């Protein structure tokens, strides 16, 4: 299968503290696939997401990032976005007095209203209800998260990096959340890197990697990776459901 992303021996440090956060990270993401990145808090998952996006607060001190067979290690965040990489943060930003349809045009001014309606439907929102609704604090957490997904889809990226999009969202039934991801994968043909703590993601992901103390210590089938993860974080209840 064709690779959309190859990360080779990547080491990353904070520009501010000069502290090395990631060391010798290597993994690959196939086209139109979901790659789950799991690991305990503080393992470096968000740092990896920001480094892949090209955020300036982190500096790559070794290794390469290859996107569609092009070395983008030194490419700016703006150019990476134009090439088709998009990052969704853990906590969506609040906006006041901007309609949903205008918000979805921010990343793609050429998107049609028909495409916007389809995008909202993909994330489980009725276009008739949400198209002209304001993006503000009156939206529920689940609605804001869905609208953020829609804004990423509207950019028509080739690779989506989702940083713990399921974190703290008891409002969204997790089965619905995974259905949304499956819809995105099927309808957009995008690849997804999903940073998560949720073991249920194994039902839809194609491959997984375990990040621990700044290094990927296991990779491959999700069941194998999650067994290693739950041993590290001592969550025996999860392990029972992922026995060999």
DOKOL-389040 format. One record per residue (C-alpha): x, y, z. Coordinates in pm, 1 decimal, always signed. Layout:
<nodes>
+----------+----------+----------+
|       xx |       yy |       zz |
+----------+----------+----------+
|        X |        Y |        Z |
...
+----------+----------+----------+
</nodes>
This chain:
<nodes>
+----------+----------+----------+
|       xx |       yy |       zz |
+----------+----------+----------+
|     +0.0 |     +0.0 |     +0.0 |
|   +118.1 |   +352.1 |    -80.2 |
|   +254.9 |   +556.6 |   +209.2 |
|   +132.5 |   +909.9 |   +263.4 |
|   +363.2 |   +981.0 |   +560.7 |
|   +700.1 |   +842.9 |   +666.1 |
|   +866.1 |   +956.9 |   +986.7 |
|  +1228.7 |   +851.7 |  +1007.1 |
|  +1440.5 |   +862.7 |  +1325.2 |
|  +1280.3 |  +1189.7 |  +1436.0 |
|  +1410.8 |  +1368.5 |  +1745.2 |
|  +1245.1 |  +1688.1 |  +1868.5 |
|  +1318.8 |  +1944.4 |  +2138.0 |
|  +1136.4 |  +2244.6 |  +2281.5 |
|  +1280.7 |  +2569.0 |  +2144.4 |
|  +1213.0 |  +2741.0 |  +2475.5 |
|  +1359.0 |  +2491.2 |  +2721.2 |
|  +1595.9 |  +2309.1 |  +2482.0 |
|  +1465.6 |  +1989.0 |  +2640.1 |
|  +1452.3 |  +1684.9 |  +2414.2 |
|  +1097.3 |  +1550.6 |  +2411.0 |
|  +1100.6 |  +1293.0 |  +2129.4 |
|  +1385.6 |  +1062.7 |  +2037.6 |
|  +1437.7 |   +846.3 |  +1729.1 |
|  +1070.4 |   +826.3 |  +1630.0 |
|   +992.9 |   +617.5 |  +1320.8 |
|   +656.8 |   +510.2 |  +1178.0 |
|   +457.3 |   +512.8 |   +854.6 |
|    +96.6 |   +597.4 |   +765.7 |
|    -74.2 |   +441.7 |   +465.0 |
|   -306.7 |   +629.1 |   +232.7 |
|   -673.9 |   +625.6 |   +339.4 |
|   -596.1 |   +464.2 |   +674.6 |
|   -636.1 |   +541.3 |  +1044.2 |
|   -318.4 |   +523.8 |  +1252.1 |
|   -382.1 |   +529.5 |  +1627.8 |
|   -111.8 |   +678.8 |  +1848.3 |
|   -155.7 |   +577.3 |  +2210.5 |
|    +44.3 |   +642.7 |  +2523.5 |
|    +18.7 |   +780.5 |  +2877.8 |
|     +7.2 |  +1150.5 |  +2958.7 |
|   +344.7 |  +1316.5 |  +2913.6 |
|   +466.7 |  +1061.8 |  +2659.7 |
|   +506.8 |  +1326.9 |  +2388.3 |
|   +198.3 |  +1257.9 |  +2174.7 |
|    +91.2 |  +1621.0 |  +2135.3 |
|   +450.6 |  +1726.2 |  +2073.1 |
|   +465.8 |  +1476.2 |  +1788.9 |
|   +142.0 |  +1615.3 |  +1643.2 |
|   +276.0 |  +1971.1 |  +1652.9 |
|   +611.4 |  +1865.2 |  +1508.2 |
|   +441.8 |  +1689.8 |  +1216.4 |
|   +241.9 |  +2007.1 |  +1152.3 |
|   +556.2 |  +2221.4 |  +1167.3 |
|   +472.0 |  +2428.2 |  +1475.8 |
|   +761.4 |  +2671.0 |  +1538.6 |
|   +776.7 |  +2613.8 |  +1914.7 |
|   +940.7 |  +2276.5 |  +1854.5 |
|  +1269.0 |  +2212.9 |  +1674.8 |
|  +1360.3 |  +1898.9 |  +1485.7 |
|  +1717.2 |  +1810.9 |  +1580.8 |
|  +1744.2 |  +1483.5 |  +1387.7 |
|  +1552.8 |  +1269.9 |  +1141.4 |
|  +1312.1 |  +1336.2 |   +856.0 |
|   +942.8 |  +1379.7 |   +782.9 |
|   +844.7 |  +1256.8 |   +436.9 |
|   +499.0 |  +1350.6 |   +305.3 |
|   +392.1 |  +1206.8 |    -29.6 |
|   +756.2 |  +1121.7 |   -105.7 |
|   +868.4 |  +1481.6 |    -34.7 |
|  +1098.3 |  +1578.2 |   +249.5 |
|   +906.0 |  +1840.8 |   +450.1 |
|  +1131.1 |  +1839.1 |   +757.2 |
|  +1220.4 |  +2205.6 |   +711.1 |
|   +894.4 |  +2313.6 |   +548.9 |
|   +689.1 |  +2585.7 |   +720.8 |
|   +354.7 |  +2520.7 |   +886.1 |
|   +181.5 |  +2728.5 |   +617.3 |
|   +329.3 |  +2523.3 |   +333.9 |
|   +244.9 |  +2196.5 |   +507.5 |
|   -115.4 |  +2312.0 |   +533.8 |
|   -121.7 |  +2395.0 |   +162.7 |
|    +23.2 |  +2052.4 |    +84.9 |
|   -271.1 |  +1890.3 |   +262.0 |
|   -183.4 |  +1840.1 |   +630.5 |
|   -430.7 |  +1958.7 |   +894.7 |
|   -418.5 |  +1948.5 |  +1275.1 |
|   -721.2 |  +1950.1 |  +1505.4 |
|   -646.1 |  +2048.2 |  +1864.4 |
|   -769.9 |  +1884.4 |  +2184.9 |
|   -981.6 |  +2186.1 |  +2277.7 |
|  -1154.5 |  +2372.0 |  +1994.1 |
|  -1123.5 |  +2749.9 |  +1998.9 |
|  -1428.1 |  +2958.9 |  +2081.2 |
|  -1553.4 |  +3207.6 |  +1827.2 |
|  -1817.6 |  +3473.3 |  +1873.7 |
|  -2067.8 |  +3597.8 |  +1618.5 |
|  -1949.8 |  +3401.6 |  +1317.3 |
|  -2189.9 |  +3171.6 |  +1136.2 |
|  -2099.4 |  +2805.7 |  +1100.7 |
|  -2093.7 |  +2825.9 |   +720.8 |
|  -1852.0 |  +3121.6 |   +735.4 |
|  -1634.7 |  +2941.8 |   +989.1 |
|  -1607.5 |  +2644.4 |   +753.0 |
|  -1493.5 |  +2875.6 |   +474.5 |
|  -1195.4 |  +3003.3 |   +675.9 |
|   -971.7 |  +2718.2 |   +564.4 |
|  -1118.6 |  +2691.6 |   +214.3 |
|  -1273.3 |  +3008.8 |    +72.5 |
|  -1369.3 |  +2829.0 |   -248.7 |
|  -1587.7 |  +2564.2 |    -85.6 |
|  -1948.5 |  +2573.0 |   -207.1 |
|  -2252.7 |  +2581.8 |    +18.5 |
|  -2351.8 |  +2239.4 |   -112.6 |
|  -2012.8 |  +2101.4 |     -6.5 |
|  -2053.4 |  +2267.9 |   +333.2 |
|  -2390.8 |  +2100.8 |   +377.0 |
|  -2239.0 |  +1762.7 |   +292.2 |
|  -1954.0 |  +1825.6 |   +534.2 |
|  -2194.0 |  +1903.2 |   +818.9 |
|  -2391.8 |  +1588.5 |   +739.0 |
|  -2070.3 |  +1382.8 |   +756.7 |
|  -2020.4 |  +1485.5 |  +1118.7 |
|  -2382.3 |  +1425.5 |  +1212.5 |
|  -2511.4 |  +1784.4 |  +1209.1 |
|  -2828.1 |  +1888.4 |  +1024.8 |
|  -2728.1 |  +2163.1 |   +775.6 |
|  -3072.8 |  +2323.5 |   +805.3 |
|  -3017.5 |  +2370.4 |  +1176.7 |
|  -2646.2 |  +2457.1 |  +1187.8 |
|  -2559.6 |  +2632.9 |   +860.9 |
|  -2646.2 |  +2979.4 |   +991.3 |
|  -2598.7 |  +2913.2 |  +1358.5 |
|  -2334.5 |  +3115.9 |  +1541.1 |
|  -2015.3 |  +2949.4 |  +1663.1 |
|  -2004.6 |  +3055.6 |  +2026.6 |
|  -2029.3 |  +2929.4 |  +2382.2 |
|  -2397.0 |  +2845.3 |  +2344.1 |
|  -2297.2 |  +2536.7 |  +2146.9 |
|  -2250.8 |  +2218.4 |  +2344.2 |
|  -1907.8 |  +2058.7 |  +2368.4 |
|  -2017.3 |  +1784.4 |  +2131.5 |
|  -2149.5 |  +2034.3 |  +1876.8 |
|  -1828.1 |  +2235.9 |  +1889.3 |
|  -1622.3 |  +1922.2 |  +1839.6 |
|  -1831.2 |  +1818.4 |  +1539.5 |
|  -1803.7 |  +2165.5 |  +1388.7 |
|  -1427.1 |  +2152.0 |  +1435.1 |
|  -1421.3 |  +1817.9 |  +1250.7 |
|  -1628.2 |  +1977.3 |   +976.2 |
|  -1380.2 |  +2266.6 |   +950.3 |
|  -1095.3 |  +2019.5 |   +903.8 |
|  -1288.9 |  +1824.8 |   +639.6 |
|  -1371.6 |  +2150.0 |   +459.1 |
|   -999.4 |  +2206.3 |   +405.5 |
|   -995.3 |  +1881.4 |   +205.4 |
|   -669.8 |  +1760.9 |   +364.2 |
|   -484.5 |  +1448.6 |   +263.3 |
|   -372.4 |  +1386.1 |   +622.1 |
|   -566.1 |  +1478.0 |   +935.6 |
|   -393.1 |  +1481.9 |  +1273.3 |
|   -651.9 |  +1461.7 |  +1551.4 |
|   -510.8 |  +1531.9 |  +1897.2 |
|   -730.7 |  +1345.2 |  +2147.9 |
|  -1058.7 |  +1457.2 |  +1989.3 |
|  -1248.2 |  +1219.3 |  +2220.3 |
|  -1092.9 |  +1358.0 |  +2539.1 |
|  -1345.9 |  +1453.2 |  +2806.2 |
|  -1645.0 |  +1441.2 |  +2574.4 |
|  -1901.6 |  +1242.2 |  +2764.7 |
|  -2160.6 |  +1437.9 |  +2564.4 |
|  -2073.8 |  +1242.9 |  +2251.1 |
|  -2156.2 |   +875.4 |  +2260.7 |
|  -1830.0 |   +711.4 |  +2166.2 |
|  -1994.0 |   +487.9 |  +1908.5 |
|  -2118.8 |   +800.5 |  +1729.5 |
|  -1769.5 |   +947.9 |  +1741.5 |
|  -1620.9 |   +642.7 |  +1573.1 |
|  -1896.3 |   +646.4 |  +1312.4 |
|  -1793.5 |  +1002.5 |  +1231.1 |
|  -1432.5 |   +893.9 |  +1183.5 |
|  -1539.8 |   +610.6 |   +956.8 |
|  -1753.2 |   +854.0 |   +754.4 |
|  -1456.7 |  +1090.3 |   +718.9 |
|  -1225.4 |   +812.6 |   +605.3 |
|  -1476.8 |   +670.4 |   +358.4 |
|  -1603.7 |   +994.5 |   +205.8 |
|  -1286.6 |  +1206.5 |   +199.6 |
|  -1023.6 |   +935.0 |   +135.0 |
|   -805.3 |  +1115.6 |   +388.9 |
|   -556.3 |   +944.4 |   +614.6 |
|   -593.1 |  +1003.6 |   +988.6 |
|   -345.9 |  +1005.6 |  +1273.6 |
|   -558.0 |   +970.9 |  +1585.2 |
|   -399.4 |  +1048.2 |  +1919.6 |
|   -614.1 |   +883.6 |  +2183.7 |
|   -642.4 |   +714.1 |  +2520.2 |
|   -952.4 |   +523.4 |  +2418.2 |
|   -911.4 |   +150.7 |  +2369.1 |
|  -1234.4 |   +132.9 |  +2164.2 |
|  -1057.1 |   +291.2 |  +1867.7 |
|   -917.6 |    -52.0 |  +1787.2 |
|  -1245.1 |   -130.7 |  +1613.0 |
|  -1169.4 |   +110.2 |  +1328.2 |
|   -794.9 |   +179.7 |  +1320.3 |
|   -566.9 |     +6.7 |  +1071.2 |
|   -245.6 |    +27.4 |  +1270.9 |
|   -124.6 |   +158.6 |  +1605.0 |
|   +189.8 |   +283.8 |  +1772.9 |
|   +270.6 |   +309.9 |  +2144.1 |
|   +457.9 |   +623.0 |  +2249.1 |
|   +625.8 |   +606.8 |  +2589.3 |
|   +877.8 |   +848.8 |  +2737.4 |
|   +938.3 |  +1010.3 |  +2399.4 |
|   +994.5 |   +686.7 |  +2208.2 |
|   +777.0 |   +449.7 |  +2009.0 |
|   +824.0 |   +121.0 |  +2193.0 |
|   +568.7 |    -92.2 |  +2009.1 |
|   +384.2 |    -78.5 |  +1678.2 |
|   +155.1 |   -290.3 |  +1464.7 |
|   -181.7 |   -451.5 |  +1529.8 |
|   -391.0 |   -246.7 |  +1770.8 |
|   -466.5 |   -537.9 |  +2002.3 |
|    -97.7 |   -609.7 |  +2049.2 |
|    -15.8 |   -243.7 |  +2108.0 |
|   -300.7 |   -183.0 |  +2351.8 |
|   -197.0 |   -485.3 |  +2558.5 |
|   +144.4 |   -328.5 |  +2604.5 |
|    -10.8 |    +10.0 |  +2677.8 |
|   -249.6 |   -113.5 |  +2944.5 |
|    +32.8 |   -295.9 |  +3120.0 |
|   +234.4 |    +27.1 |  +3133.6 |
|    -54.4 |   +230.2 |  +3275.7 |
|   -173.8 |    -61.9 |  +3493.3 |
|   -526.9 |    -73.3 |  +3355.6 |
|   -594.7 |   -443.1 |  +3400.9 |
|   -961.2 |   -408.9 |  +3311.1 |
|   -867.9 |   -309.2 |  +2955.6 |
|   -616.5 |   -591.8 |  +2926.8 |
|   -887.5 |   -847.6 |  +2992.8 |
|  -1058.2 |   -747.0 |  +2670.0 |
|   -740.0 |   -771.3 |  +2462.1 |
|   -598.7 |  -1109.9 |  +2547.3 |
|   -416.3 |  -1303.1 |  +2277.9 |
+----------+----------+----------+
</nodes>
